[in-house]
């Protein structure tokens, strides 16, 4: 027997855990409802964050398809107001920059290379169409698509064939591949017609030649061959620092390089990204607050319900820290169970929403991994006050309520 005045020995970790589980196991319905409250908060956190991330990814993908994550590199103009040619290594150097996803090159053809429906058209009659030599990866770099026919393959890029932009085909009255057009005093067979690019009018109003064919039969010789380089960034970054890095890589020996984003889409992308991220953080904070209030409310009620138990344990010599630790441990158990269930339910909700909307499922990994952890932390914080209140109860005051 324990002598009068002798304090109860410290509990081992295993005994502390068993003691903490007494409450949840003896009151299964209350435990289930309490864990459900936590689960609802974490499920709200997961689903709100996942839905916001899915919508954000969908919107940014649409803006990227319009060129929000793309810049165009072109020869700049020197002090003498003459263009400064880009070196042949420009594209390869740009590809080495961190964050660059894809690079497509358009090369010049000799000045005056007209694009006409046939050889009877008067050369003085301009139609606003331009010819370029295109690398095979140019179309994918601008995320373009072929409406009819095909883009250049390894064989076509060495043959006298052409792919027309949507506007170029419309102006010449061409609706199907297989016809011939007159480009630079030579017949070319149309093998493809592009969809409207949407991000650059110059692409729509152009006729593209294979880069190998153009290099051997059409392009002007020398270093002044690159007309423009389209650079797509993987992370959507097209800010001033990124453009400066691209300019330096494109022509390290000259500061006269023109790097421009396509319209105002880059700014719109950044604004949308920041706004949606801020919205997701705000909603997640509200969800966390709801979950924390639920745990705190549950633990306060638990203390009130179990004042007699607390008084009896105190009368038997239980330390204040042991009483407080029991209620904190119970809060951790409720938070852990609710956190795991909430993450699962929230993820299923995001999958269902994304499937209905036809979007890709996007749930930040930090939410899936951190959801249960956050529930534990919130459980501890929310259970501290009830635990301290329980520990401060005197045995006499607590036993009066029995």
C-alpha positions in Angstrom: 0.0 0.0 0.0 1.1 3.5 -0.6 1.9 5.4 2.6 0.2 8.7 3.6 1.8 11.6 1.8 3.6 9.4 -0.7 3.0 10.6 -4.2 1.9 8.3 -7.0 4.9 7.1 -9.0 5.4 8.3 -12.5 3.6 6.3 -15.2 5.5 4.6 -17.9 4.9 5.5 -21.5 2.9 2.3 -22.0 0.8 2.9 -18.9 0.2 6.5 -20.1 -1.1 5.3 -23.4 -3.4 2.7 -21.8 -4.7 5.3 -19.5 -5.3 7.8 -22.4 -7.3 5.1 -24.2 -9.7 4.4 -21.4 -11.9 7.4 -22.2 -12.2 6.8 -25.9 -12.8 3.0 -25.5 -15.4 3.4 -22.7 -17.3 6.1 -24.6 -17.3 4.8 -28.1 -20.2 6.8 -29.4 -18.8 10.1 -28.1 -15.4 9.2 -29.4 -16.8 8.4 -32.8 -18.8 11.7 -32.9 -15.7 13.6 -31.7 -13.5 12.0 -34.3 -16.1 12.7 -36.9 -16.0 16.4 -36.0 -12.2 16.4 -36.5 -12.6 14.4 -39.8 -15.0 16.9 -41.1 -12.5 19.7 -40.5 -9.6 17.8 -42.1 -11.9 16.6 -45.0 -12.9 20.2 -45.6 -9.2 21.2 -45.5 -8.3 18.4 -48.0 -11.2 18.9 -50.4 -11.1 22.7 -50.4 -7.3 22.6 -51.0 -7.6 19.9 -53.7 -10.5 21.5 -55.5 -8.8 24.9 -55.5 -5.6 23.3 -56.7 -7.4 21.4 -59.5 -9.2 24.5 -60.6 -6.0 26.5 -60.4 -4.1 23.9 -62.5 -7.0 23.8 -65.1 -7.0 27.6 -65.4 -3.2 27.9 -65.6 -3.1 25.1 -68.2 -5.6 27.1 -70.4 -3.6 30.2 -70.0 -0.4 28.3 -70.8 -2.0 27.0 -74.0 -2.6 30.6 -75.0 1.1 31.4 -74.4 1.1 32.7 -70.9 4.2 30.6 -70.1 6.0 31.5 -73.3 8.4 34.2 -74.4 9.7 34.9 -77.9 13.4 35.6 -78.5 14.2 37.7 -81.6 17.2 39.7 -82.8 17.5 43.1 -81.1 18.6 46.3 -82.7 22.0 47.9 -82.0 22.9 51.6 -81.7 23.0 51.9 -85.5 19.3 50.7 -85.6 20.3 47.5 -87.4 19.3 44.1 -86.2 21.9 42.1 -84.3 21.7 38.5 -85.5 21.3 35.6 -83.0 24.1 33.0 -83.1 23.3 29.5 -84.3 23.9 28.2 -80.7 21.2 30.4 -79.3 18.5 27.7 -79.0 20.9 25.1 -77.5 22.1 27.6 -74.9 18.5 28.6 -73.9 17.6 24.9 -73.5 20.2 24.7 -70.7 18.3 27.3 -68.5 16.6 25.8 -65.5 12.8 25.8 -66.0 12.9 25.8 -69.8 10.6 23.1 -71.0 10.8 23.4 -74.8 12.4 25.5 -77.5 11.2 25.9 -81.1 13.1 27.8 -83.8 11.8 29.6 -86.9 14.5 30.4 -89.4 14.5 33.1 -92.1 14.2 32.5 -95.8 15.5 35.0 -98.3 13.7 38.3 -98.3 11.0 38.5 -101.0 10.1 34.8 -100.8 6.4 35.1 -101.5 3.7 32.6 -100.8 1.0 32.4 -103.5 -1.7 30.0 -104.5 -0.2 29.5 -108.0 2.5 30.9 -110.2 0.1 33.2 -112.1 -0.4 35.5 -109.1 1.3 38.9 -109.7 4.3 39.3 -107.4 3.3 42.9 -106.7 0.1 41.7 -105.1 1.0 41.2 -101.5 -1.2 38.9 -99.4 0.4 39.3 -96.0 1.8 35.7 -95.9 5.3 34.9 -94.7 7.5 31.9 -95.2 9.7 30.4 -92.5 11.8 27.3 -92.1 10.6 25.4 -89.0 12.4 22.9 -86.7 10.4 19.6 -86.1 9.8 20.5 -82.5 8.5 24.0 -83.2 4.8 22.9 -83.3 5.0 21.2 -79.9 6.9 24.1 -78.4 4.0 26.4 -79.1 1.5 23.6 -78.2 0.0 23.9 -81.7 -2.0 21.3 -83.4 -2.7 20.2 -86.9 -6.3 20.5 -88.2 -5.8 18.4 -91.3 -2.8 16.5 -92.6 0.4 16.3 -90.6 3.5 18.2 -89.4 7.0 17.5 -90.6 8.6 14.2 -89.8 12.1 13.0 -90.5 11.4 12.4 -94.1 9.2 15.5 -94.8 11.7 18.0 -93.4 14.0 17.2 -96.4 11.4 17.5 -99.1 9.7 20.4 -101.0 6.6 20.3 -98.8 4.9 22.9 -96.7 2.5 23.2 -93.7 0.2 26.2 -93.7 -1.1 28.3 -90.8 -4.9 28.6 -90.5 -5.0 32.1 -91.8 -2.6 31.4 -94.7 -4.7 28.4 -95.8 -7.9 30.5 -95.6 -6.5 33.4 -97.6 -5.5 31.1 -100.4 -8.7 29.2 -100.3 -7.1 25.8 -99.4 -9.2 23.5 -97.2 -7.5 20.2 -97.7 -3.8 19.0 -97.9 -2.5 17.6 -101.1 -2.7 20.7 -103.3 0.4 22.7 -104.5 1.3 26.3 -103.7 3.9 28.6 -105.2 6.6 29.7 -102.7 9.8 31.5 -103.7 9.6 30.5 -107.4 9.0 26.8 -106.7 6.1 24.5 -106.2 5.5 23.0 -102.7 2.9 20.3 -101.8 0.8 21.1 -98.8 1.0 18.3 -96.2 -0.8 19.9 -93.4 -3.0 22.8 -92.2 -2.7 24.0 -88.6 -5.4 25.0 -86.2 -5.6 28.6 -85.3 -2.6 29.3 -83.0 -4.4 32.0 -80.9 -1.1 33.1 -79.3 0.7 34.7 -82.3 -0.9 36.0 -85.4 2.4 35.6 -87.3 2.1 31.8 -86.9 -1.4 31.7 -88.4 -0.4 33.8 -91.4 2.7 31.7 -92.3 3.8 28.9 -94.6 6.4 26.6 -93.0 9.1 24.7 -94.8 11.2 21.8 -93.5 14.4 23.1 -91.9 16.6 20.6 -93.8 15.1 21.4 -97.1 15.4 25.2 -96.5 19.0 24.9 -95.3 20.0 23.2 -98.6 17.8 25.0 -101.1 16.2 28.1 -99.7 17.7 29.7 -96.6 20.2 32.5 -96.9 23.7 31.4 -95.9 25.6 32.9 -93.0 24.8 33.4 -89.3 21.8 35.7 -89.8 19.3 32.8 -90.1 17.3 32.7 -86.9 14.0 34.7 -87.1 12.6 33.9 -83.7 12.9 31.3 -80.9 9.8 30.4 -79.0 10.6 29.4 -75.4 8.1 27.6 -73.2 8.7 27.6 -69.5 7.8 24.5 -67.4 6.7 26.5 -64.3 5.0 29.4 -66.1 7.7 31.8 -65.1 8.1 34.6 -67.6 9.1 37.4 -65.3 11.8 40.0 -65.9 14.6 37.9 -64.3 13.7 34.9 -66.5 13.7 37.1 -69.6 17.1 38.5 -68.7 18.6 35.0 -68.2 17.2 34.0 -71.6 18.6 37.1 -73.3 22.1 36.5 -71.9 22.0 32.8 -72.9 20.8 33.6 -76.4 23.6 35.9 -77.2 26.3 36.2 -74.5 28.4 38.5 -76.6 25.7 41.1 -77.2 23.1 42.9 -75.0 20.9 43.5 -78.0 18.5 40.6 -77.8 14.7 41.1 -77.8 12.8 38.8 -75.4 9.1 39.5 -75.0 6.2 37.7 -73.4 3.1 37.2 -75.5 0.7 40.0 -74.7 -0.6 40.5 -71.1 -1.2 36.8 -70.5 1.9 36.3 -68.4 0.7 39.0 -66.0 -2.8 37.5 -66.0 -1.3 34.1 -65.2 0.7 35.4 -62.2 -2.3 37.3 -60.9 -4.6 34.2 -61.2 -1.9 32.0 -59.6 -1.5 34.3 -56.6 -5.2 34.9 -56.2 -6.2 31.3 -56.2 -3.3 30.3 -53.9 -4.4 33.0 -51.4 -8.0 31.8 -51.6 -6.9 28.2 -50.9 -4.8 29.2 -47.9 -7.7 31.3 -46.5 -10.3 28.5 -46.9 -7.8 26.0 -45.4 -7.3 28.2 -42.4 -11.1 28.4 -41.8 -11.3 24.6 -42.1 -8.5 24.2 -39.5 -10.3 26.6 -37.2 -13.5 24.6 -37.4 -11.6 21.4 -36.6 -9.8 23.0 -33.7 -13.0 24.3 -32.2 -14.6 20.9 -32.5 -11.8 19.2 -30.7 -11.7 21.9 -28.0 -15.5 21.6 -27.5 -15.2 17.9 -27.2 -12.4 18.0 -24.6 -14.2 20.6 -22.5 -17.3 18.4 -22.4 -15.1 15.4 -21.5 -13.7 17.3 -18.5 -17.1 18.3 -17.3 -18.4 14.7 -17.7 -15.6 13.2 -15.8 -15.0 15.5 -12.9 -15.8 12.6 -10.6 -13.2 10.4 -12.2 -10.7 13.2 -12.0 -11.4 13.8 -8.3 -11.1 10.1 -7.5 -7.8 9.8 -9.3 -6.5 12.9 -7.6 -7.6 11.6 -4.2 -5.7 8.4 -4.9 -2.6 10.5 -5.5 -2.5 11.1 -9.3 -0.2 13.9 -10.3 -1.5 17.0 -12.0 0.7 16.3 -14.9 -0.7 12.8 -15.3 -4.2 14.1 -15.4 -3.2 16.7 -17.9 -1.3 14.2 -20.0 -4.3 11.9 -20.1 -6.5 14.5 -21.6 -3.9 15.7 -24.0 -3.3 12.1 -25.1 -7.0 11.7 -25.7 -7.0 14.8 -27.8 -4.2 13.3 -29.9 -6.1 10.1 -30.4 -9.2 11.9 -31.5 -7.1 14.2 -33.8 -5.2 11.2 -35.3 -8.3 9.1 -36.0 -10.2 12.1 -37.4 -7.2 13.3 -39.4 -6.7 10.0 -41.2 -10.4 9.6 -41.9 -10.7 13.2 -43.0 -7.8 13.0 -45.5 -9.3 9.9 -47.1 -12.8 11.4 -47.4 -11.5 14.7 -48.6 -9.4 13.0 -51.3 -12.3 11.0 -52.5 -14.3 14.2 -52.7 -11.7 15.9 -54.8 -11.6 12.8 -57.2 -15.3 12.9 -57.6 -15.4 16.7 -58.3 -12.5 16.5 -60.8 -14.2 13.6 -62.6 -17.5 15.5 -62.9 -15.7 18.6 -64.1 -13.4 16.7 -66.5 -10.3 18.0 -64.7 -7.1 16.4 -63.7 -7.0 15.5 -60.0 -4.5 17.8 -58.2 -4.1 17.3 -54.5 -0.9 18.9 -53.0 1.2 16.2 -51.5 1.8 18.3 -48.4 -2.0 18.2 -47.7 -2.2 14.4 -48.0 0.9 13.8 -45.8 0.4 16.8 -43.5 -3.4 16.4 -42.9 -3.1 13.8 -40.1 -0.1 15.7 -38.6 -2.1 19.0 -38.6 -5.0 17.2 -36.9 -2.6 16.0 -34.2 -1.2 19.5 -33.7 -4.6 21.0 -33.6 -5.7 18.3 -31.2 -2.9 19.1 -28.8 -3.5 22.8 -29.0 -7.2 22.5 -28.6 -6.9 20.0 -25.7 -4.4 22.0 -23.7 -6.9 24.2 -21.9 -9.3 21.4 -20.9 -6.3 19.3 -19.8 -4.9 22.1 -17.6 -8.4 22.8 -16.2 -8.7 19.1 -15.3 -5.3 19.1 -13.7 -6.1 22.1 -11.5 -9.3 20.5 -10.1 -8.9 19.8 -6.4 -9.9 16.3 -5.3 -12.5 17.7 -2.9 -14.2 20.0 -5.5 -14.2 17.3 -8.1 -15.7 14.6 -5.8 -18.5 16.9 -4.7 -20.0 16.5 -8.2 -20.1 12.6 -7.9 
